[in-house]
Amino acid sequence: MKVLSVTSEIYPLVKTGGLADVTGSLPKALASCGVETTSLVPGYPRVMEQLKNATPLVVFDDLLGVRASLLHARVDGLSLFILDAPSLYDRPGGPYVDAHGRDHADNWKRFAALSRAAAEIASGLLPGWQPDLVHTHDWQSALTSVYMRDMGCTTPVVITIHNIAFQGQYSAQILPEIRLPASLYNMQGLEYFGDISFLKGGLQTADAITTVSPTYAREILTPRFGMGMDGVLNERVSILRGIVNGIDLDVWNPATDPYLPRNYDLTSLRRKREIRQVLMKTFDLDTDDDGPVFAAVSRLTWQKGLDMLAETADEVVANGGKLIIFGQGDHDIEQHLLATAQRYPRRMAVHIGYDEPTAHLIHGGSDAIVQPSRFEPCGLTQLYALRYGTVPVVSRTGGLSETIIDANDAAMSARVATGFQFHPVTTDGLRLALRRAMHAYVEPKMWARLQNQGMKAKFSWERSAEQYATVYANLIRKSGRAASTSDIRRASF
Ligand SMILES: Nc1ncnc2c1ncn2[C@@H]1O[C@H](COP(=O)(O)OP(=O)(O)O[C@H]2O[C@H](CO)[C@@H](O)[C@H](O)[C@H]2O)[C@@H](O)[C@H]1O
């Protein structure tokens, strides 16, 4: 079965968050279910730099008015189509924002073009290679199925919602420029509160809608979590389901992680102490052993609730604990966190930045990872924490509620607890959970049991990949097609 995955980021080439982790690791897991995935990604500078031996496939003379070419390459076991369109993607900054952190003004065009190119591939642009199914991710590739249906292409499409907060909402005036008919500006089409929404277009035209945990699949049907899309989703509830994310056990493995100063596993957990020392020094914190080191590695947005964590710093520090926050995002949240850290020199550190080695060091060296998210479709950092023997403290929402088992008395005595959950999602709720974690920390046996149980928890992709493969197979069967087995290597390029 051949699948075209369309995504705005993919690990290890370009990543701003969990979307890249999923689009980078799912294809490998799907391969063992007989699914060959090729992922279409924009040719951002950092993607182009990492390509070796890319094969040019076709040139688009007029992709929404822009000249672009399509390349194929293999990187790190991934089969990739790269949309090389310098006027859209070759610029400083990240995939979505410029060097000053402002959204690229033409994001609508950049991601409409990505979707348009995907639709043309699905419609048979490449001699010898046509997907049996298309899988799109979030608003950035959601227009793919809109273009496909507009072109008369009936290949099945799955759309995955990784985060419904991002919806690709723009003025309807762009419709002619993205070459979509004005007739799509209606309730059953792209119309969205007086504008258009790329995500809504995808939800209306896909054959299956998935999101990244069963709990979040239920939550987004409510006004509180649906963020305006709950109406559309309720209408399409029969094709909506949640499939929990897995993690790449090779990339996140404390026994082999090249970014850790020492490697360890379940039988050598004491080595974590040494990593902790390195972490303290890296973040300029006291290296004493008085209390736990709580850490957060996160995009700094309202969603992630780290403003609440900052408000609990007094309590953590008063109990001998330390706090590390590493991430980047909204300017105001960054400033608030930095200002709080100044009040607790050598006990609290906030570093604004984004890099993979530091994220791994924090997972290896801290005692507990804190994720006080206000909503969380799945969440990956708590899963990485489990694998690293680092105890998660999480809000009870979305995927966090089903991936962490709270250390209440029953779960402790049944030896299944893996972390601490809190609800309601408020500063007081978080404060209480941190208190519980600090009490557990001073009981070495209890803490070790939590670490042990967490490290044994299973969050590989295996089961989830099978679920995606079943969704794909059912759609292909329903569409009356036979999944093809031809391989991209046998195509004409
Ligand atoms: N400063 C930094 N430096 C280095 N790495 C950093 C970093 N800040 C964050 N990261 C990394 O980014 C990833 C974050 O993934 P999450 O799934 O936890 O959240 P995100 O909100 O980005 O993803 C969305 O999509 C994913 C995938 O479906 C869902 O799990 C999630 O709930 C949803 O919000 C992790 O790999 C983390 O290590």
Ligand as a Chemical Component Dictionary entry (heavy atoms), coordinates in Angstrom:
data_LIG
# 
_chem_comp.id                   LIG 
_chem_comp.type                 NON-POLYMER 
_chem_comp.pdbx_formal_charge   0 
_chem_comp.three_letter_code    LIG 
# 
loop_
_chem_comp_atom.comp_id 
_chem_comp_atom.atom_id 
_chem_comp_atom.alt_atom_id 
_chem_comp_atom.type_symbol 
_chem_comp_atom.charge 
_chem_comp_atom.model_Cartn_x 
_chem_comp_atom.model_Cartn_y 
_chem_comp_atom.model_Cartn_z 
_chem_comp_atom.pdbx_ordinal 
LIG N1  N1  N 0 12.899 24.104 23.351 1  
LIG C1  C1  C 0 12.875 22.887 22.823 2  
LIG N2  N2  N 0 14.016 22.317 22.380 3  
LIG C2  C2  C 0 13.986 21.072 21.829 4  
LIG N3  N3  N 0 12.882 20.336 21.685 5  
LIG C3  C3  C 0 11.737 20.877 22.101 6  
LIG C4  C4  C 0 11.656 22.157 22.691 7  
LIG N4  N4  N 0 10.376 22.426 22.998 8  
LIG C5  C5  C 0 9.672  21.344 22.637 9  
LIG N5  N5  N 0 10.491 20.416 22.103 10 
LIG C6  C6  C 0 10.145 19.102 21.569 11 
LIG O1  O1  O 0 8.951  19.220 20.803 12 
LIG C7  C7  C 0 8.160  18.074 21.003 13 
LIG C8  C8  C 0 6.859  18.499 21.666 14 
LIG O2  O2  O 0 5.910  17.558 21.420 15 
LIG P1  P1  P 0 4.499  17.510 22.158 16 
LIG O3  O3  O 0 3.778  16.387 21.530 17 
LIG O4  O4  O 0 4.717  17.360 23.617 18 
LIG O5  O5  O 0 3.829  18.919 21.923 19 
LIG P2  P2  P 0 3.371  19.844 20.655 20 
LIG O6  O6  O 0 2.400  20.771 21.265 21 
LIG O7  O7  O 0 4.532  20.419 19.977 22 
LIG O8  O8  O 0 2.658  18.844 19.638 23 
LIG C9  C9  C 0 1.309  18.736 19.134 24 
LIG O9  O9  O 0 1.343  17.559 18.300 25 
LIG C10 C10 C 0 1.788  16.404 18.997 26 
LIG C11 C11 C 0 1.919  15.284 17.984 27 
LIG O10 O10 O 0 0.714  14.721 17.634 28 
LIG C12 C12 C 0 0.877  16.059 20.159 29 
LIG O11 O11 O 0 1.473  15.008 20.910 30 
LIG C13 C13 C 0 0.673  17.283 21.074 31 
LIG O12 O12 O 0 -0.268 17.001 22.075 32 
LIG C14 C14 C 0 0.256  18.478 20.228 33 
LIG O13 O13 O 0 0.071  19.643 21.032 34 
LIG C15 C15 C 0 8.968  17.122 21.862 35 
LIG O14 O14 O 0 9.743  16.294 21.042 36 
LIG C16 C16 C 0 9.872  18.076 22.636 37 
LIG O15 O15 O 0 11.041 17.476 23.094 38 
# 
loop_
_chem_comp_bond.comp_id 
_chem_comp_bond.atom_id_1 
_chem_comp_bond.atom_id_2 
_chem_comp_bond.value_order 
_chem_comp_bond.pdbx_ordinal 
LIG N1  C1  SING 1  
LIG C1  N2  SING 2  
LIG C1  C4  DOUB 3  
LIG N2  C2  DOUB 4  
LIG C2  N3  SING 5  
LIG N3  C3  DOUB 6  
LIG C3  C4  SING 7  
LIG C3  N5  SING 8  
LIG C4  N4  SING 9  
LIG N4  C5  DOUB 10 
LIG C5  N5  SING 11 
LIG N5  C6  SING 12 
LIG C6  O1  SING 13 
LIG C6  C16 SING 14 
LIG O1  C7  SING 15 
LIG C7  C8  SING 16 
LIG C7  C15 SING 17 
LIG C8  O2  SING 18 
LIG O2  P1  SING 19 
LIG P1  O3  DOUB 20 
LIG P1  O4  SING 21 
LIG P1  O5  SING 22 
LIG O5  P2  SING 23 
LIG P2  O6  DOUB 24 
LIG P2  O7  SING 25 
LIG P2  O8  SING 26 
LIG O8  C9  SING 27 
LIG C9  O9  SING 28 
LIG C9  C14 SING 29 
LIG O9  C10 SING 30 
LIG C10 C11 SING 31 
LIG C10 C12 SING 32 
LIG C11 O10 SING 33 
LIG C12 O11 SING 34 
LIG C12 C13 SING 35 
LIG C13 O12 SING 36 
LIG C13 C14 SING 37 
LIG C14 O13 SING 38 
LIG C15 O14 SING 39 
LIG C15 C16 SING 40 
LIG C16 O15 SING 41 
# 
